[in-house]
Amino acid sequence: TWAFYDDITGKDAMNMLIEKKKEGVDIKIIVDKNVSGNHGVSVLKKMQENGIEILKYKDDRFNDIWHVKIILVDDQYLITGGMNFGDPYSHKDPNGLKWRDTDVLITGPALSKAINFFTNVWNSEISDKSLNLNKIAPYEVYAEKQGNARVSF
């Protein structure tokens, strides 16, 4: 994601992720390195203190940011769109900014490309920058099925 915020939504997400980590779920997060210095500092720190691996991505190109927003769950579900983990997106703060964004849920063969993308970015950053994080095992792509596609909004 681009950012976690130190607000109701960011803390709710943090608490849920920490709980899942304690249950044994492997959780890896990529956030924009520049943005993470301003947004979600305490939330990200607490997640790291609880064993959640966080990669702070910094693109080598001038003025580029990590704006990829994907959530992968158990290699079965992909949520992607424009939302970040903050009250402006969830509207949990009744007096706060109300940003309008949309996410979609994707299942099936389309996930393989997203999983490989995340895995490649994660592993490349660890190798290139000698980061003290665990690599992700390569994902075995299952065969793309031919057939109809359904999209609903």
HELIX and SHEET records of a PDB file:
HELIX    1   1 ILE A    8  LYS A   22  1                                  15    
HELIX    2   2 LYS A   33  SER A   36  1                                   4    
HELIX    3   3 VAL A   41  GLU A   49  1                                   9    
HELIX    4   4 ASP A   87  SER A   90  1                                   4    
HELIX    5   5 LEU A  111  LYS A  129  1                                  19    
SHEET    1   A 2 LYS A  28  ASP A  32  0                                        
SHEET    2   A 2 GLU A  53  TYR A  57  1                                        
SHEET    1   B 3 ILE A  70  VAL A  73  0                                        
SHEET    2   B 3 TYR A  77  GLY A  81 -1                                        
SHEET    3   B 3 ASP A 103  ILE A 106 -1                                        
END                                                                             
